Amino acid sequence: MFLIDTTRNGKPLYDPLVNQSLDNYLLQTKRLQGHGLIIYINHPAVIIGVHQNAYAEVDLPYLRAHQIDLVRRSSGGGAVYQDYGNIIFENIVVNDPTAQVDNYQAIGAPILSALHDLGVPQAQLSGRNDLVIDGQKFCGMTMVKTGDSYAAGGTIMFDLNQEQARQVLTPNQEKLQSKGVKSVDKRITNIKPYLSSQYRNWTGEDFKNYLLCHMFGVDKIDQIETYHLTDDDWQNIDDALAAKYTTEEWNYGKNPGYHDYVSHHFDIGTVAFNYTVTNNQITHCQIYGDFITKGDVEVIDQHLLGVKYDYDSLVEALRQSDLEHNLGKITPEAVANLILKKYE
């Protein structure tokens, strides 16, 4: 494993638009062979999943009034608020079958090990992709695969401004209730208060540096094998940002405003449909959610267009859309019932 240094002109970058685009550049364009790691901190921003509806997940007037950035990542998962109290890490693996960070237990293991050493033995993996302390989430993990490559990592809450997070994120009440949780505030926690007393004066940068040394098994960061992004790398990253990732179309997406909107929290995550029915046929459709999929959800949208708005027709169309690949382990019957508003 080696570190990929993301500083520019000798200074750390806190721009979430830039940082969020790094994994795509490293996976798709640069393709450094082996197991790389990037780790960084962002200034205040809301990061949403590739399939999420920003207009439903985020309090956009509050976001704009408080100069918080909105950034859409290239992988699935839910919306998170980030600031200087967050540490984001990603394993960037290209053609390296020995890396062994292709599952969430392996991704979270070094984080948990570090926390155990800092006096937090109760830190553990919970559910599919969450790290928790006493049942409260402090890190959500995601993974995106492309051929022989993948990016796998998470966002660690070290000393997050939880009040700002509560204000800017619009919680999915059904999802919270399904997990037996009454509010956003009660389901998340910062790491800092749990650390042994000698570490509680640490900043996010202090924790990030400790984590790096722990993950690489060294005493000082300059002992870590490191690839430094070059001027050519940064030019390519800037070009990609200008073409896609800084655009409002990518980050905010479109709010189609179709006639009906339905949402339900399943085992795979929240699935939502915005659609219009005309003359008993689906004439417009778009799927949203915080699910993580290897496939293409637009395939599902296309299979539903023109389909009669009844149970049998919907089930048949959904069976033809390869739901397990394009959405996840969910049945056509369950999705048909969602579209027919059976979960209300």
Buried (B, 14 or more C-beta within 10 A) or exposed (E): BBBBBBEBEEEEBBBBBBBBBBBBBBBEEBBBEBBBBBBBBBBBBBBBBBBBBBBBBBBBEBBEEEEBBBBBBBBBBBBBBBBBBBBBBBBBBBEBEEBEBBEBEEBBBBBBEBBEEBEBEEBBBEEEBBBBBEEBBBBBBBBBBBEEBBBBBBBBBBBBBBEBBBBBBBBBEEBBEBEEBEEBBEBBBBBBEBBEEEBEEBBBEEBBBBBBBBBBEEEEBEEBEBBEBEEEBBEBBEEBBEEBBBEEEBBBBEEBEBEBBBBBBBEBBBBBBBBBBEEEBBBBBBBBBBBBBEBBBEBBBEBBEEBBBEBEBBBBBBBEBBBBEBBBEBBBBBBBBBBBEEBE
